[in-house]
Amino acid sequence: MNAHDPKFSADPDLAQIHYGDGDYRIVRPGRYVRCAVTGAKIAIDALRYWNPVTQEAYAGPTEALQRWRELQAKGG
């Protein structure tokens, strides 16, 4: 999540998270993050899928795989 994004600052329930390899660090507390693929809200306690390289969260394994395929197609 980009802290400079107007959507981010307008919603106090939207958390800002730094995603690591096996865990994450909450930078700004909130109730949820948004899926990078679908835009769906993901409750912090339900967050299981993310990419530490792109700093993106995913709603589930299907979305994570879809994004991985997109990145591979781009050469990433």
LOROKE-870941 format. One record per residue (C-alpha): residue in one letter; z, x, y. Coordinates in steps of 0.2 Angstrom, whole numbers, padded with zeros to 4 digits, always signed. Layout:
residues N
aZXY;...
END
This chain:
residues 76
m+0000+0000+0000;n-0005+0007+0017;a+0010+0006+0029;h-0003+0004+0044;d-0011-0011+0036;p-0008-0026+0047;k-0005-0037+0031;f+0008-0025+0026;s+0018-0026+0042;a+0016-0045+0043;d+0025-0048+0027;p+0043-0043+0025;d+0043-0046+0007;l+0029-0034+0003;a+0036-0018-0003;q+0029-0001+0000;i+0030+0010-0015;h+0026+0028-0019;y+0019+0029-0037;g+0023+0044-0048;d+0018+0048-0066;g+0031+0039-0075;d+0041+0030-0062;y+0040+0025-0044;r+0050+0027-0028;i+0053+0012-0016;v+0049+0018+0002;r+0051+0001+0010;p+0061-0013+0000;g+0052-0029-0003;r+0050-0042-0017;y+0033-0038-0023;v+0017-0027-0021;r-0001-0033-0023;c-0013-0029-0037;a-0026-0018-0031;v-0039-0027-0042;t-0035-0046-0040;g-0023-0046-0025;a-0010-0055-0035;k+0008-0053-0031;i+0018-0042-0043;a+0036-0044-0043;i+0045-0027-0042;d+0055-0030-0058;a+0038-0035-0067;l+0029-0019-0061;r+0023-0010-0076;y+0005-0003-0072;w+0000+0008-0058;n-0011+0024-0054;p-0001+0038-0046;v-0018+0046-0040;t-0025+0032-0031;q-0007+0025-0027;e-0012+0007-0033;a-0003-0006-0043;y-0010-0017-0056;a-0005-0034-0062;g-0007-0030-0080;p-0017-0019-0093;t-0033-0029-0091;e-0033-0025-0072;a-0028-0007-0075;l-0042-0004-0087;q-0055-0013-0076;r-0050-0001-0061;w-0050+0014-0072;r-0068+0009-0078;e-0073+0007-0059;l-0066+0024-0055;q-0075+0032-0070;a-0091+0025-0065;k-0089+0032-0047;g-0086+0049-0055;g-0067+0049-0052;
END
